[in-house]
Amino acid sequence: MAAEGHNVDANLVDMRPNHGHYFVKKTFGKPTYCHHCCDKIWGMLTTGYSCEMCNFICHEKCLRTVVSYCSSVALQLIKNPVAHTWSAPCLIKRRYCCVCRKRTDEAMSVECEVCEYYVHVDCSDLAVSDCKEAATYVANMESANTVQYHHMREGNLPKESKCVVCRKTCFSTECLAGMRCEWCGQTAHAVCYRQMDKECDFGVLRKIMLPPMCLTIPRTELPMEQLLNISSHDQPQSLSSPSKIQVDDVSTSGEDVKERDDFEIIRVFDGNNSYRLQISRNIVVAKHVSVQQVRDAALRRFHINDTPERYYITQVVGEVEEEILEDPVPLRNVKRPEGKRAQIFIRYYDDPDKDEVKVYGGWLRKVPVTFCGISVSKDTIVQDLITEALYHFGLDGAYWNRYNLIEVSLDRGVAERTCNPQENVLQLVRNLRKDSLRRYHVVRFYVQEKEDPHDHAVFVGNLPVSLAQRQYERILLKLLGAKEKPFTAIGPIYFEYGSLIITFNTPKAATAAVQKLQSAIYEDKKLIVLCLPNVQPQMIPKDVEPLLVLVNVKSGGCQGTELIQSFRKLLNPFQVFDVLNGGPLVGLYVFRNIPKYKILACGGDGTIGWVLQCLDIAKQDAACFSPPCGIVPLGTGNDLARVLRWGGGYTGEENPMDILKDVIEADTVKLDRWAVVFHEEERNQPTSSGTQTEMSEQTMNNPEDQTSMIIMNNYFGIGIDADVCLKFHNKRDANPEKFQSRLFNKTQYAKIGLQKMFFERTCKDLWKRIELEVDGRTIELPNIEGIVVLNLLSWGSGANPWGTSKEEGNFSKPTHYDGLLEVVGISDVSRLGLIQSKLAAGIRIAQGGSIRITTHEEWPVQVDGEPHIQPPGTITILKSALKAQMLKKAKKSRRGGTATTICFTQPHPETSDPLSGPLGVPSTLGDPHHGKTTPDNTAADSDEEGDAFL
């Protein structure tokens, strides 16, 4: 529902009184609430006013101060239309439809995934395309001269909302009332709304908001879902393409009307196209009404707010003939086909010689007015219209060839078409009216610069990995069906992931390529194709560090879906990405030119590792080499999140706004990262033939072919814990639909552990069958079935095998930035269960900066919870040159403030000691049987971890 504001211009339509409402006096049979002031209207004592079109209800005293426009005119009042991105239809609780103002839980409804707009599926044809305008960059504009205004939305306010003007409660659970800015979240009464400051400062999220004034999006015909990297939903019929309405349909605006002797239901068509598709709307009129009354009822039914005298009514005669209806008693003369309703047309009185066309400035720079009215004649072409409009906008009409005329239709979303410069304007307007009067009233003509400041970059994923650039170019040319390259540049290429970026000169070429590649399949894989927004870093204020949000919607219990919707509504939707649609590389590429920004990774430990790995790849071409990364734990383990105080798991009850506030206040800390190098034992091949001998010699001469490396952030395990983890992953891969909750996942872990305890002791005598070296010194192992190497004081969903983190004996206090690893032994499965239950600790073996494990048989191993079977050979864990900056949630004081936290931004003093062990890290070896079982053996002490999420 539109209301007076900076995204609404009342001059766009010749307004009638009362903001386009058709008010009728009404006595209510039960207590009703005024949609303007939120007070009750007591039906037994007083009367109120109700709009026949949109059900707006108010007191008589509130009529003079109403600021909400009727839905019959709201669609035509928006200055710059932006299409909504609809969710899947469902019953939405505790919300009101923004068109008919009734509850959304009474019928199937949809919501916009970007803004607080809710609408019934049946009302969606009248939805106002005024979603948040998230990309408003204009070339040659300076950040200091750009003003961000509020984007106001009526109703559906959060509970306990306070008016910023009068400081009183302004939300209502009884009706659609109150006003809210979609950017800063400020709320106000409708009566107080005009007193708000005009400029929007983005509120408490200003420091991490990606301002719309720094963004451009491609000028394409692609849907908004494609531009926002949102997985498409199955749209209801009324939101996509209209369906045919049967001739015996008697529904009218969702109301059940009984046909009586003195009333008649008539089918009304608004043009040739609607008649051809048999799309009509019904009106109910008395049989004795005049032609004018039939006309007015038909105009209201199609929400056409215009001078009624410009229109007339005809009836359908035969297949293509029409006949004008005339008084007296016109319904007596209407022809009614046997078994069918009477059918009539609404027609417009066309002037054969001239007309007036509104031309909008839209996104032109420094345009003094929203639109200008231009008279056109039989000889006026689009070129002439552009020239005349430029003079009205204060621009030089001599340079008309630098501009295009864009026809924008707001019927069922936003659709654009570039007009031919030689097209006849008068004929164009007449054809629109003849096809559909409704569509004519929601079609606009915009003057737009041909020069596009947007860099038309397209992301293409799911290609084969590790190919040469020429091979990727050949694949793309084959899929595009082109002999010459239609794109101007290719790169960067992310060889490890089979992904790349291609850039085009024009939006037309980019759109054509995207449409072809979207339906393309290569090697039985459907390609991932995304049009990317473009960020102008010079337009970002210096004190702003935009937040890049990366969400894995399937992590843990699949809670990311609701979370990503909340973040899109709170932030700029173009700074929120679903990593399942292209991976983290998509967002990292979009943010590549921003000199300072933060990352919020929402997912499990695997997702965090994926983000850090992609950051290692993308940082080579990025302006920000190491942006700090915060975490919203959506997985099962969430050990890194626990150590950084982000909690043990997102439950869905946390307020997303509070999460973003915590990101703003978070401290930056370092995280050690380690390279786990797997080198398989050289195998001698049989020498029964010359070929086999050749292969054996080749394998022995190229030992690096048997080497692989994984970056470790959290921990490494070999033996019993990796065996349990591997069996769990195999079960989850076989039936992923069953593993949708953390509780079920942990139950399965326990079940597998019991099986290992009583029936499958495959890791027995591990201590006799492997060799361990720490900083070059061989360590004698105790009687254990598993080894865990810790970088964090959290393992296996918050357990701490190391025990108390305080400095004791020969061991120093461990942290995740000291350059040391902790080696812990697990005696058996029962001990593993006690550790994971936080009732015991493991066996402390050693601390050191480099670990080497030698095996002579296959063993299950895991790195950060990702298990596999490792053949015989050596496993070496070394300090990686890759660094990571992490965001650690600030500790809250008892008074609700933020306590000061010391952040180590320099290397540990001991790591630079020339007398230290390998890689400059001192080794600390302790009693292999050292270990304590105390009630304090939790994941970390109070200075290192907070289990509470908020």
Protein Blocks (a to p, Z undefined) as FASTA:
>chain_A
ZZddfkbcfklpccdehhhpacdddddfbdcddfklopacdfklmccdddfklopacdfk
lmmmccbdcfklmmmmpfbdcddddddddddehiacfklopafklbccdddfkbccdddf
klmmmpccfbccfbfcdehiafklpccdddddeejiaehiacfklopafbdfkbcedjdd
fklopacdfklmmmpcfbdghimmlmmcccfklcccdddfbdfklmnopacddddfklmc
ccdddfklcbeehiacdddfkbccddddfbjklmmnopacdddddfkbcfklmmmmmmmm
nopacdfklpccdddehjlbccddddehkllmpccdehiacdddddddddfkbccddddf
klaghiabfbdcddddfklcfklmmmmmmmmnopafklmmmpccddddfegiaadddddf
kbcfklmmmmmmmmomklmmmcccddddfbdcbdcddddehiaehiafklmmmmmmmmno
pabdfbfbecdddfknopacdddfbfklmmmmmmmmmmpceehiacdddddddddfklpc
fkbccddddddfkgcjlpmmmmmmmmmmmmcfklcccfkgopjmlmmmmmmmpmbdcddd
dddfklmmmmmmmmmmmmmmpfblbacdddddfbfnommmmmnonojbdehlacfklmmm
mmmmpccddddddddddddddddddfkbfklmmmmmmmmmmmmlmgccdddfkbccehjk
lmmmmmmmmmmmmmmmlmmcfklmmmmmmmmmmmmmmmmcfkgoklmmcccdeehiacdd
dddfbdcddfbfceehhiafkbpabdehjbccddfknopacddddfblmlmmmmmnopac
cddfbdcfbdcdddfbdcdddeehiacdddeddddddddfbdcdddddddddfkopacdd
dddfbdcfklmpmkbcehhiacddddfkgccddfklcfbdfklocfbfZZ
